[in-house]
C-alpha cells in the first residue's frame, strides 16, 4: 500500500515536470504556474536529483528572463 502511494506521488511529480515544461514552451507562458510546478518536483526526494527536473527549472528561468528583457526566445 505504501509503495503504491509513493509510486503515485513520484508519477505526479514527473507529470509536474512535463507540465511545467509545456507551460514554459507555450505561446503565452504562465511562468508563475510553471515555477510552482517545478518547485514541487525540485523539493521531492524522488525527483529532486533528476537531470530533467533541473533542466526544466533552468529553461523556465531562461525564458522568463528573456521575456522580461524582450530578448528573442
Protein Blocks (a to p, Z undefined) as FASTA:
>chain_A
ZZmmmmmmmmmmmmmmmmmmmmmmmmbdcfklmmmmmmmmmmpmklmmgmklmmmmmmmm
mmmmmmmnopaZZ
